[in-house]
Amino acid sequence: MSRWQWVLAQFTRRLWVRSALFSMLGALTALVAILLRPFISSALAERIGADSVDNILGIMASSMLAVTTFSLGAMVSAYAGVAGSVTPRATTLLLQDTKAQNALSTFIGAFLFSIVGIVALSTGSYGPEGRAVLFIVTVVVIGVVVVTLLRWIEYLSRLGRLGETTKRVEEAAAGALRERRRHPHMGALPPPDAAPAGGQAIHGGETGYLQHLDVAALDALAQEAGGRIDVCVLPGTFVAPETVLARATAPLDEEGAERARRAFSIGDMRSFDQDPRFGLAVLAEIASRALSSATNDPGTAIDVIGRTVRVLSIWAEPGVEEEPRCQNVTVPALETRDLFDDLFITVARDGAQAVEIGIRLQKGLAMLATAGDGRLAPAALHHSELAAARALAALSFEPDRRLIVEQAEAVRAAAARA
């Protein structure tokens, strides 16, 4: 995905954009009845009898305004609940949810349709034939609103709940990791074994998180310069103005260096799109909050461990890598140990005193040790040893300690078989 495609995608995920488009559609739909008047015969208009359409539009306008206000209040409450009980990082996914945006946009569009229809009726722009067309369109809009409202009621029953939010974080992390599994180097080449020293350094000039990397733009620039660009940082990295984002083997003029900098989109927060580690870090935050003394919810932490096993298993899937498209750029791959560090260090630390967390953690690591092509075995064994050491240091009840030791031995045996 190019930088401009990514920027456009971020723009269209905003609620007001979709609401504005639906509002324009609603207003235009009400005005279409004026254009369709010549195609409706007087006999058909009399048979339909659309004299009550103004009352129907008035009822729709008042009810859609109330429904929209109520829905916005419910969404704000759900987002506040997620930020307070789950993690503030998960609210980004809720704000970008298309189901909620479509529902609100439909209600706002129906409201604008009603208002424009009432205004046009008061000016006498429709006539008998136009009123008949407006009546038919109004019936269709009511049908759409009813279906949307029923789906919205069912959706509100799940909005902001812990399980639903955790599921969305898992899906975002799995999608990003699956894309990175297909393109381990983001469509570029792997870094050379012995990278040449020097090269023109490309600095970001900003402080923040690298949110998006436009590999295709760097490839085109490197091809024009007759060299190669070696990317030094991955999306999700916190960079400073002095951080070297990449190095160019061929000299770049000032314009070329600026084009290279524009390929690195830096912002205030991490993004789920190209950063699989962010999804895992958010899952770790959910588990950590569940294990706090204020919450005391080990079941949620166990659920997060299971979801993480599913996500990390994607990284062990064999035979899914695609041919690099950009032959003049190198990008480092994700480190398997980093993926494990993002979750298991936090969960092992905060759940060290809970034997059920220690057992579930060891069982999950044993599954990952034997998953796919076995590439996860070293990292799984490493974190199994760390988690067991933490648990043994925190637990004083000897039977619990023996259970942890037995599960750690099972992980060691699974890693040896992988």
N, C-alpha and C positions, 0 to 999 in steps of 0.2 A: 504494500500500500504506500503510495507516494505521500509526501507531506501535505499536499493540498487535498488529497482524498481523505486523509486522516483529519485535517482541520474541518472539512465539510461534514464528516461523520460526527465529530464532536459538536458541531453547530446544530445539526439536525436532531441530536439527542436531547436538546433543550425543550422544556415543556412549552414555552411561549411560541416557539417556532411552529410546532405541530398545531397548537391552538390557533395561531394566526392563519395557517393554511385552511383549517376546517372552518374558521369563521368566514374567510373569503368564499369558500365553497358554499356555505349556508346562505350568505347574502346573494351570491350569483344564482343559486337555485331558486330563490324567491323572485328574482328578476326575470328568470327564464320564462315564467308564465306569461309575461307581457309579450315576449317574442313568439310564443306558441299560439297566441290568440287566433291568427288567421287559419290555423289548421283544425280548429274546433268549430263544428257547425252549431247554429243556434238551437236546433232541435236537441242535439246531444247536451248542450249546456242547460236547457230547460229540464231535460230528463234527470240530469245529475242533481240539480237543485242545490247549488253551493252557496246559498245565502248566509248560512251559519258559519262560514269559514273564518270570519273575523273574530267570532267568539272563541272558536277553537284555537286560533293563533294567540289570542289573549291569555287563554288558560295555559298554553304551552310556554309562552314567554315567562309568565310568573313562576311556573313549576320548574322550568329549566334553570332559572336563576337561583331558586332555592336548592335544587339538587347540586348545582355546581358549587355553591357556597358550602353546603354540607360535605361534599366530597373533598374539597380543598382542606377543610378543617380536619377530616379524618386522615388525610394524607400527612398533614403537618404533625398530627399527634403520633402517627405511626413512625414517621422519621425521627421524631424526638425520642420515642421509645426505643428505636433501634440504636440511636446514638448513646442512649443512657444504659441500656441493658445488654447490647451486643458489642458493637464497636462503631465509632464515628466513621471509620473507613468504609463501612458497608453501605452507608447512606448514598454514596455515589451510584451504586448499582440500582438502588430504589428510585433515585431521581431520574435515571435514564430508562426506566422500565416502560416499554412501549404500550403495555396493556393499560396501565394507569393513564398514560398520556392520551391514548386513543379514546378512552372513556370520557375524560374531561373535555377533550377537544370536540367530541360528538355532542356533549351537552351544550358547550359554548356555541358550536355551529348551529344547533337547533334553536338556541336562544336568538342568535343573530338572524336566522331565517324567519323566525316569528316577528321580530321587530321590523325587519325590512318589509315583510309582507303586510303588516299592519299599516306602516307608513304609506306603502304604495296603494293599499285599499282606500285610505283616507283621502288620497289625491285623485281617486277615480281613474287610475291608470290602467286597470285591468279590464273593466267591462264584464258583461255576462260570460263571454267565452273565457276571458282571462281568469275570472273567479273559478270557473270549472276546472281549468288547468291547475290553479293554485290549490284547489280542494284535493285533487288527485295527488299532487306532490306532497301536500300536508299529510295525507294518509300514509304515504310511503315513509315520510320522515318520522311519523309517530311509530311506525313499525320498527324502524331502525333504532329509535330511542328506547323502545320497550326491550328489544333484544339486548342492547348495550347495557341497560339498567339491570336486567336480570344477571348478566354476566358480571357486572360491576359489584352487585351485592355479594355474589359468591366469592369474588376476588377480595373484597374488603374483609371477609372472614379470615383470610390468610395473611393480609398485608401487615407487615411489621412483626410477625411472629418469629420466634427464634429459629425454629426449624426451617421455615421458608427462607429466611435471610441467609442462614448457613448454606442452604442448598444453592442459592444464587451465587454466593462466593465460590462454592465448589465448582459450579458450572463455568464461572469466569476463569478460574485458575486452570481447570481442565482444558478449556478451549485454547487459552494462551499456550499451555504446555504442549498440547497436541499439534498446534501450528509450529511451535519451535522444534518438535520432534520430526516433523516433515522437512523443516528447513533449519537444521542445527546451527547454521551460521547466517540465518536470516536471508537466505538466497545468495550469499556470497561464498567466497572460498575460505577454508580454514587458514589461520595464521601460519606462516612458514616456520619450520622447526628452528631455524636460526635466523631471526629477523635482523636485517641489516641495521647497524647503528646509525643514528642520525636521522636524516629526513626532515622535511619541513613540518614543524609542529603546528597543529590547528587547535587553537584555544577557543573555549566557548564564550568567554566574556560575560557570563551570567552566573548567578548562584541559584541552584535549585536542582530538581530531579530531572534526569533525562527521561522524557515521556515517550518520544517517538524518534526512530532512526530511519531516514529515507535512504536506503541502500542504493536504489536505482539512480537517484540523483548523484550520489558519490561515484557510482560506476561510470555515468556519462561524463562527469568531470575528469575522472582519472583517464578515461579513454581519450578525451580531448588533449589532456596534458601529456599523454604518452608515457604514463607511469602507473603506479598502483597506490591506493590509499589503504592504509592499515588502521582499522578502527581499534581504539584502545579501551573503550567503555561500552557497557551494555545498557539498554533501557532499565531504569530503576536505580541507576547509580547517582549519588549525590555529588554534584560537581561544583567547582568554584571557578572564578574567572581565570585562574592560573592552571586549571586542570587541562592536561593534554587530551583532547577528544580523539584525535587521530593524527597520523603522520603520513605525509605524501612523499613518495620516492622521487617524483618529478617536481621541480619548482613550480609554484603557483603564484600568479600575480595577485594584486590586492582584490580584484574582482573575483578571481577563482577561490581565494581564501574565504571571502564572504559567502560565496555560493556553498562552500563546504560547511561553513558554520550554520547556514540556514537548513542544512540537512539534519541538524540535531535540534529537536524541539525540546526546550527546557521550560519547566513550569514549577509551580509551588508544591504540587502533590504528585505522587506516583500514579500511574495509569495501569489498568488491568490489561490493556490491549496487547502490548508487546513485552510485558513484564510478568512472566509466570510466578516469579518469586514473591511478587506483591500479594497475589492470591493466597499463597501458602502463609505469608506473614499475617494476613488478616485472619485466616483460620487459626493461627497460633494465638492471636489476640483474643478470639472468641473462647478458645479453650482456657487461656490464662485467666480471663475474667470469670469463667465458670468455676475455676478452682480457687478463687479468692475466698477468704473467710467470710466476706460480706455476702457472697452469692452461694457458695457451698453447693455446687451442682456438678458432681463428678460425672453424671450421666451425659451431660453435654460435651464434656471433654472426651469421653469415650466415643461419642458420636463423631466428634471432629477427627479423632484418630482414624476411625474407619473411613471417613471421607478422604482423608489425606492418603491413606493406603490406595484408594481408588485412583486418586489424582497422580500419585507418584508411579503407579504401575504403568501409566501411559509412557513414561520415560524409558521403560524397559521393553516396550514393544519392538520386535525386530522387523527389519525390512520395510520401513516406511519413509526413509529419507529420499528426497527428490533431488534431481540434478540442479546444481547452483546455476542461477540465471545471470548473475553479475560476476564476470571473470576478472575484473580489475579492482576488486575490493576484497579485503579479508576482514572477518569479524570473529572474535573469539566465541567459543561455545559456552553454554552454561556448565558449570561444574556440578556434578552430582552431589558432592558433599555439601555445597552451598544450599541446594534444595533441601537436603535433610536438616541442615543447621537452622533453616528458617522456621521449622516447626518443632523438631524433637528436642532441641535444647530448652526451649521455653516450657514445653509440656513436662519434660523430665524434671526440670527444676521445680516448677510449681506443684507437680503431683508426686513429689518424692515421698511424702508422708502418707500417701494413699496407696495401699497395696493393690487395690483394684485397677488404679491407673497404671501402676508399674507392670502388672500382669498383661493388661491390654496393650500397653506400649510394646512389650517384648513380643507378644503374639503378632502384632502388626509388623514389626521389624523382621520377624521370621518369614512372614508372607512376602515382604519386599525382597528379602535375600534370595528367594527362589523365583521371583517374578521374571517373566520374559527371558531375555538372553543372559541374565545373571550379572549385568553390569552394575546393579545396585548392591550386590553382596558386600563389597568392602565398606561402603558407607553405612549399610545397615548394621554390620558387625561393630563398627566403630561406635555408633550411637547406642547400640545395645550395651556395650561395655560402660559407656558413660552413664546411661540411665540406671544400670544395675549398681554402679558405684554410688550414685546419688541416693538411690533407694536404700541401699544397705547402710549408708551413713545416717539416714533419717529414721529408719525403722528400728525399733528395739525389741519387738515381739519375734522370737526366734522362728516359729512356724511361718510367719510372713516373710522373713528373710530367706528361708529355704525355698519358698515358692518363687521368689525373684531369682534366686540362683538357678533353679531348675529351668525357668523360662529363658534365662540368658544362655544356659548351656544348649537349649534347643535352637536358639538363634545361631550359635557358633556351629552347631552341626549342620544347620540349613545352609549357612554360608560356605561350609566346606564342600557340600554337595553341588553347589551352584557352579 
